[in-house]
Amino acid sequence: MNSTPEKLHEDHRNIAKLLILLDMQAEKLKVGEYSDYQLITDILHYLVNCPNPHHYHHEDLIFNTLKKKRS
């Protein structure tokens, strides 16, 4: 099983991939090329409505651990 930092890193990598795809579609729009509106809608829907429920929990675990180490 992956550790908390590994899971969080994987989540961030996947979000970065989605943002790259979204940026590519936005660039097409800028120059008047065909843009996949369904892809744009799907990416935005996912980013807004479907975050991994464990993602923020993983971040909280890491930040709390770091806080304790600083104290």
N, C-alpha and C positions, 0 to 999 in steps of 0.2 A: 504494500500500500504506500502511496506517496505521502510525504510529509506535508504539513500545512504550508510551508513556504513553496514547496514544489507545486502544490495544487493552485496556490494563488498566482504563481508565475505562469502556470499553464492558462489560467483564466485570463490573465493580462495579455498573453500571446494571442489567444483567440479573439479577444476584443480588438487588439491591434490589427489583426487580419480583416476583421469586419470594417474597421475604420479606413483601411487601405482601399478596400472595395468601394466604400462609400465615396472616398476622395476621387477614385478613378471615374465614378459615375458623374460626380460634380464637375470634373475637368471636361468631360464630354459635353455637359450642358453649357459650359462657358464658351465653347467654340462652336456650338450649334450642331453637334453630332447627336446621333441617336443615343439616348440614355435609357437604361432599363428601369422604368419607374416601379415595376413590381419588386425588383431587387432592392431599390432604395427604400420602398415602403417596408419590405420584410426586415431589412437591417435596422431601420429606425424602430420598428415595432419591437424587435428583439431587445435592442439596447434600452428602450424605455420600460418595457413590460416584463421582460423575462430574465432579469439578472439571476445568477446562481444564488439561491438563498443562503448558501454556505459561504459565499465570497466575502461578505462583510464580516461575518463571524471569524473567518480566517485572518482578515486584516486586524480585527480587534484583538485576537489572540497574540499576534505578532507585536502590535503596539503595546499591549499590556505587559508582555514579557520584557520588551525593551525599556519601558518605564521602570519596572522593578529593578532591572539591572543598573539603571542610572541612579536609583535611590540609595 
